[in-house]
Amino acid sequence: MANGWLSKLRQRSWSIGQLLFAIIGLGLVPFVLFAALAAMDAADRQEDEIRRSTLDLSRALAIAIQGELDAAVAAMRVYAESADADSADFHRLRDIAQHILRERPDWANIILADPSRNILFSTAVPFGTRSEVVDRASLDDAIRTRRPVVGQLSTGPRGRPAIPVRVPLLRGGEVVAVLTVTIKPESFVRIFRMQKVPENWVIAVFDANLARVARSRDHAGTIGGSPSPTLREALLRYPAEGVTRTSTLEGDEVVTGFARLPTYGWVVAVGASTLPVRSVLLRGVGFYTAGALITLAACVLLATWLSRLISRDIHRVRELATDMGREQRVAAPGSVITEVDQIGHAMEDTSARLVVLVDQLRDAVDQAQAAGKAKDEFIAVTSHELRNPLSPIVAALHILDMKSDGSTQMERGIMHRQVNQLSRLVDDLLDVSRLTRGQMAITPRRLDFRELAERVVGEARLGLEASRQPVQIGFTAHEDGPLWVLCDEARMTQAINNLLGNAARHANGRPVSVDLAASDSEVRLTVRDFGTGMDDATLGKVFSPFYQSRDNQNELRGSLGLGLSIVRSIVQSHGGRVAARSEGLGQGSAFEVILPRAPAAEVNGS
């Protein structure tokens, strides 16, 4: 029966999406989702319980500590009334205070101060010994508000930290004295221990300035410190009470509930470890993982069979693609997977069209190569044929110069200029012909590129000054001394002249600058004009043969668009590179020629 079912399955066409969804549907997705949701729900319930517990405990502790502070205030008031604390018998008052301290071991000291902030007596020092006020701000608050004040954690005369609780004594509505009892922080630690909280919980009390008063863990080492950054942020965010996740000073992650004392602004924080939450989550994950593994095993068996089926058909398609790369016609092999079968038929149709297109492309390439070769031969023959009549024309003009008088001078000048222009165009065509056929001869020798550039610029400057539209050319060398390079002097002179001529044509009468700089390995010549400039389209084609920008038709006269192409060929034949840049139309252009400097060994050996 199983074999019959598999046979029917093979005979039916299935899409890849159907097969994959079958694997996923029989596999892990529903189970994993259920497992994750169940584990997360259990962990959330556990965390909610911890959050309620920490908040309730922080509230209870806040009430207990509030009661401890209120009890201290009440005791001081009883002491003041029973002992007539505003009398002048300070010695007797001090003896009564010492008796009270023996009955209250959680108290460290009792102090009596007058409204002028003078200490009348302190049980921490011998009677009559002068003592300074500690935490003067809380004493000032008690006198100003005429109400009990709990000060900040301070260090007393004996060098022990304590919390001052100040109670003003009023007679006729005026403060006549202030009684202060300092409470040891350890008294709050004893309150913590009475709660029987788990060992991995931590409880802390902070005064109104968020200075730590007491802590259930490492009390002595942390007293007086600040809350952890995460707890401090939570305390500032929630003014009264709240529950949030924070980190302890030891770096443990805890769920922290905290509550403020309504009267004194203190904060009680209770942190419960998140390990129970993690434990619940891990137990849930472990339980559901076992079930997932069983389901996975079944899915693997099914996926193995399906993957072999898919891999076989894909391998056939890959073979088809390989045959198409060899320009062969292919036939679709057929597949039980709908998409693969469609791809096979599409490749069969494509391969038929591809073979035809490749044949047509080869014919087109052969025709283009033949046309290019014919064009190069035509340019070469035309250049030589144009040069042949130029020599006798030039000779005839020179003879006319010697025979003619001044009446034909203007006509002869026009003829000289046009002959020179024609000769320059023919030379460019000959150079392009040599370049395309690889016949341009380069004879490099070591020479001073600075001297060469300066000389070529000087000659170009003289030629432009004699023209009808002279252009100023400035030359700046940023390096002292010779800059040795290996190059063909005649060809490099031609390249620089082409750059200068191009800059002069596009300068619109503005100056042209030539800068020469060098590094340890290169020499850089920059020819910059401030005229028409180029857009991005022109920059991409400026070194192409016969290309001319159409931005200004007047600039095209007397040019075939070969000068910059020749420049690039000459520079590249010397192992250098050439680049052009422009900020846009009307912003001018800059052309850079970069050549390698001559090796040090050749320079030293010269």
N, C-alpha and C positions, 0 to 999 in steps of 0.2 A: 504493500500500500504506500509505503514511504517512497519507494522508487517511482511509483506511478505519479505521486504528487510532485516529486522533483522533476520528472519528465515533463509534466504539464507546465511547471514553472519555467523550465528552460524554453519551452515552445512559445511562451507568451512574451511580448515585448514590454519591458519595464523601463521607466525613466529613472535616471540617477537620483532625482529627488525622492521618488517613491521608495527606492532601496534604502537611501539614507534615513528617511523618516521611519522606515520599518525597523532599522537598527536602533534608532533613538527611542522609538515608541516601545520596543521590547527591552530597552536598556534602562539607563539610570535616571533619565531626566525627571520623571514623576516622583520616583522614590527619593532621589537626592533632594528635590525641592521639599517634599514632605518631611524628610529627615532634618533638613536645615531649619524649616519653619518650626518643627516641634522642639528641636534643641534650643533655638533662639527664644521660643515662648517660655520654656522652662527656665532658661537663664534670666529672662526678663522678670518672671514672677519671683525668682529668688532675689534679684536685685531690688525689686519693689519692696520686698519684705525687709531687706537690709536698710533701705532708705527710710522706711517708716521707723525702724528700730533706732537708727542713729539720731533721727530728728526727735523722737520721743525722749531718748536718753539725754540729748543736749538740752531739751526744755527742762527736764527734771533736775539736771545738774545746775542749770541756770537758776532755778528756784532755790536749790539748796545753797548755792554760793551767795545769792541775794540775801537769803536768810542769815548766812554767816556774817555778812557785812552789816546787815541791819542790826543783828545782835550786838555787834561791836559798837555801833552808834548808840543803841539803847543803853548798853552798859556804861558808856562814857557819860551819858546824861544822868544816869542814876548816881554814878560816882561824883559828878559835879554837884548834884543837889545834896547828897548825903554828907559829903565832905566839905561843903561850902568852898568850892574850888576857887572862887574869886576873892577869898580872904588873903591876907598877907602872910599867913603862916605856911610858907612854901615847903619848909622842912617837914612839917607834919603831913602835908599833902603828898609829898614824895614817898614817905613811909607807907601811907595807905596805898599808893600806886604800886609799890614793890610787893605789898601783900597780895594785891589783885593779880599781879603777874605770876606769883607762885601758884595761884589757883587756876590760871589760864596759861598753860605751857605753850599754846599756839601763838601767844602774843610775845613780841620781842621787846617792846619799849613803850613807855607812856611819857608824853611830853606835854608841858604846859607853856604856852606862849601868850604874850600880851598883844594888843592890837598893833603895836609898833614893830611886830615881828621879832621881838627879843625873847630868847629862851629863858623862862623863869626857872625851870628845872627839867631834867631828863634822867630817867632811871638808868640810862646806859652809861652815864659818867658820874663821878662823885659830885655830891651837892656843892654848889658854888663854883664848879668848873664851867668855864665859858664854852658854849656849844653853838655851832652854826646851824642854820635852818637848812634842811634837806628837802628838795622839791618845793621850793618857795612858791611856785605857781599855784599848787593846790592850796597852800596856806592863804595866798592872796584871794583865791576864789572863795574860800570859806568865809573870810572877812567881808568880801564884797557882796556875796549872795546871802550871807547870814543863814546858810543851810549846810548840813553835813556834806562833806566832799570826800571821795575816795581818790587819792593821788595815784601817781604812776609808780611802777616798781623802782625803788631807789636803794642805794647802799648806805647804811647808817654808820655811826661812829665806830662800831666794832667790825666794820667791813663785811657785814652780812646783808644780803638783799631782803627787803621787806616792803609791805604795802602800807602807806600811811592812810589812816581813816581819821579825818579831822572833823571835830564837832565844835561849832562856835557856841560860847556861853553868852546869853543875852540878858541884860538888865535894863528895863525901860526901853526895849527895842534896840539897844545899842550893844555892840560886841565888846565885852569886857575882857575876854580871854578866849583862847582856842585850845581845847584838849585834843591831843593826837595819840592814837594807839596804832602801833605798827604791827601788822599781822605777818607771821612767817608764811612763806609760800607753801611750805610743807603741809600746812593744815589743809590746803585744797587737794594735795596729793592723797591724803588720808580719806577725803571724801570720795575720790576716784576709786580707791581700792575697796570701798564699801559696796560698790555697784556690781562686783563679780562679773566683769565683762570678759570676753574671750581674750587670750593672750595676744592674738594678732590684731586686736583693736588698739587704738591710741586716742587718748583724751588730752586736750590742752585748753588752758584758760589764758585769754589775752586781755590786757587792760584797755582803756579807752583809746590809747595811742598804738594799739596792736603790738605791744611788747609782751612777750610770753611770761606769764606769771607762774604757771605750773604746767607740768607735763607728766603723764603716766609712764612714759618711757624716756630714760636718760634725763631725768629732771635736772640734776645738777649741771649736766653739760649743755643744756639748752635754755636754761632760765635767762630771761632778758633778751632773747633773740627775737627775730621777726618770723611771721608765718612763712611757709614755703610760698614760692611765687604763685602757684596755682590757687592755693588757699587764700592768699592775700587778694588776688583778683576776684574770687568769689565773694569775700567779705565786703569788698568795696562795691560789688555789683548789687548785692541784696542787703538792704539796710536793716531788716529785722531778723529774719531767719531764712533758712534755705537748705537744700540738699543738692550736692553736685559731686562729680568725680574730681579728685585732686591727687597730688603726690605728697608723701610724707618727706620729712627731712632725710630719711634713709633712702628715698627714691622708690618706695613701694606705692603702688596704685591703690587708692582706697576710695570708698564711698563715704563722703563726709556730710554729716548733718550738723548744723550750728544754730545757736539761738543767742540773742543779746539780752543782757540784763536791762530792764526798762529804766531803772533809776540811775545806774552808774555807767552805762555804755560799755560794760565788759562783754566779752564774747566767749562762749563755751563751744568748742568744736569736738565732735566725736567722729573718728575715722574708723571704718570697718574695712577689713581687707576684702579685695575682690576675688580672692582665691576660691571661696565657696561658689561664687558665680561661675568661675572658670571650671570648677570641678563638675558642676551640674552640666555645663555645656560639653565638657569632654566626655562625660558618661553618655550623654545623649548621642554625641557624634560617634563614639565607639560602638554603641548598640546599632545605630543605623548603618554604620560602615560595614559591619558584618553582613547585614542584609544586602547592602550594595555590592559587596564582593561576590556574593552568590549570584546575584542578578548579572553582574559583570561577566562571570564565567560563562553563563548562557549566551550573553551577547557576543562574547569573543568567538565562540564556536560558530554562531551564525555569521558574524562579520568576516571570519576567515573564509568561509565558503563564498560569501558575496564578493569579497575582495579578489579572490582568485578569478571569479567570473568576470569582474570588471577589468582586472589587470590584463586578462587574456585579450579582451576586445580592444583595450587601449593600446596594447602592444601592437596589435594589427594596424590600428590607426597610425601609430608612430612609423611603422614600416611603410605605410602609404605616403606619409610626409617625406620620408627619406627618398622614396622613389620619385616623388614630385621634385625634390631638390636636384635630382639627376636629370630633370627634364624628360621624365618618362610618363607615359599615359598609365593611369592606375584604374583598378576596378574595385568597387565597394565590396568588402568581404562579408557583410551582413553581421548583425549583432542582435542579441536579445534585449539590449538597452536601446531605447528609442532614440535618445540623443546621439549615442555613438553611431547608430545606423544612419541617422540623418547626416552626421558629419562625414561618414564614408561616402555617401552618395554625392554630397556637396564637393568633396575632394575629387571624386571621379569627374564631375562636370568641370571643376576648376582646372584639373590637370589637362583636360582636352583643350581648354581655352589658353592655358599657359603655354603649351607647346607651340600653338599658333602664334601667340604674342612674342615668344622668344625668337622664333624664326623672323618675324617682322622686325623685331628690335635689332637683331644681328644685321639684317639688310640695311636698316637705317643707320647703324653705326658704321658699316662699311661705306655707305654713301657719304656720311658726314666726314669720315677720315679722308675719303677721296677728294671731297670738296675742299677740306682744309689744306690738303697737300697742293691742290690746284691753286688755291688762294695764295699760299706761300710762294709757289713757283711764279705766279703772276706778279706778286709784289717784287720778287727778286729781279725778274726780267724787266718789269716796268721801271724799277729804280735804275738799273744799268742803262736802259734805253734813254731815260730822261737825263742821266748824267752825261752821256756822250755829246749832245749838242750844247751843253752848258759851257764846256771849255772854250770852244771857238766864240761863243757869244761874249764871254768874259774878255777874251783876247781882243775881240773887235771893239768892245767898249773902251778898253785901255787905249787902243789906237785912236778912237774918236776923241778921247780926252786930250791926246797929244796934238791932234790936228785942229780941233774945233776951238772957236773963240768963246768968249763969255756969253754970247747970245743964246747958246744951247745948254748952258750949264744946268739949269733947273731940270730940263728934260733928261739930260744924262744922269743926274742925281736920282731921278725917279727910276730910270732903268737900272742903275746900280742897286738900289734898294730892293727892287723886285727880283733881280737876279740873285741877290744874296738870300732873299727869303725862299726862292725856289730851290736854291742849293741846300739850304737848311732842311727843307721838307724832304728833299731827295736823300740827304744823309740820314734823316730819321727813318725813312722807309728802308734804307739799306741796313741800318742797325737792327730794326725789327726783323728783317729777313734773316740776318745772321743769328739773332737770338732764337727764333723759332726753329732754326736748323742746327742750333748748338755750335755755330761756327765763329762766335765772337771770341777773338783771341785776347787773353788777359796776361800781361807780363808784369807781375808784381815785383816791386823792389822797395827797400826800406827808405822812407823819406819822412821829412818833418811835415806832418799834416797841418800844423799851425801855419807854417810858411806857405804851404800850398793854398790853403783856404784864404789867407790874407791876400795872396797875389791874385787869385781868381776874383775875389771880391773887388779888389782895386781895379782890375781890368774891366769888370762889369760896370763898376761905378763910372769909369771914363766913357764907356760906350753909351750908358744911359744918359749921362750929362749932355752928350752930343745929339741925342734924339730930340724929336719934336715935343715929347712929353717926358721930361727928365724926372726920375724918381731917386730920392736920397736913400742910400744904403749905409747903415751903420754896422760896424764890426766890433765885437767885444770878445776878447779871449780871457777866460777866467783862470787860466793856468800860465805860470811863467815857464820859460824854457821850451825846448822842442818837445813835440808829441809824436813819437816815432810810430809809424804804421807800415804794414806791407801792402802796397797797392800799386795799380797801374796809373801812372801820373796822368796820362792823356784821358783815359776813361773816367777817372775820378774828377778831372777838370770838367769833362762833359757833363757829369752828373750834377756837380755844383752849379754849373751854368744853367742847366735845365731848371733847377730849383729856383735860382735867382730870376730867370726869365718868367717862370710861372708866377712868382710873387709880384714881379713888376706889372704883369698884365692884370692882376687882380687887386692891386693896391689902391686903385682909384686915386692916384696922385699922392697917397699918404706914404710916409717913410717905411722902409723895409729894414728889419734888424736881423743880424746874423750873430749868433752866440756860439762860442766854442768852449766846451768844458770837457773834463776828463776825470775818470776814476782810476783805480789801480789796474783795471783790466780793459777799459773801454774808452773810446773817444766819441764825444757826442757833438754833432753839428746841428744847430736848430736855425731854420730860416722861417721868419715870422713876418706876415703882413697884417695890416689892419683894415683890409678892404672888404670885398664882397662876402667872404666866409662861405661855409658849406653847411647843408643840412645833412641828416643822417643817411639819406639815400645816396647823396653824392659821396660821402665819406666811404661808403661800402664799395664804390666802383671807381674811385679816383685813380687807382693804379692800373685799371684795366686798359688794354690797348684800344685806341681809337675812341675812348670815352671822353665826352666833353659835356660840361655842365651847361644847361640851357637857361640859367638864371639871367644871363646877360649876353645877348646875341652878339654885341659888339666885341666881346672878349674872344669870340671864336675865330675871328678873322686871322688868317695866317697861321693856323694851328691845325694839326691833324689829330691831336689828342694822344700823341705818342711819347711826349717828353717824360712824364712821370712814370710810365711803364718802363722806359729805358733806364730811368734812375733806379727803379727797384731791381731790375735785372743786373745792373752794374754792381750795386751794393751787395746783393746776394751772392754774386760771383766772387766777392771779396770776403765772404764769410760774415757779412754784417747784416743789418736789418734796417728797414725804413718804415716810418709810421707817420700818419697824418691825424691831426685833431683840429676841431673848430667848435666854438660855443654856439654856432648857428649862423644864419644868414645875417650879413652886416656886422659880424663880430670878428672878422679876420680869420686867418688860418695859420697853422704852424706845421712844418714838416721837419722830422728828425732823421738824421742819418747817424747810425751807431756802428762803429767799426772796432774790431779787437785791436788792442795795442800790440806792438811787436814784442815778442818774448824777451825777457831780460838778458838771456844769454846772447841773443843776436845784437842787442843794443850795446852790451859791454864789449862784444867782440868787434865792434865797428871801429 
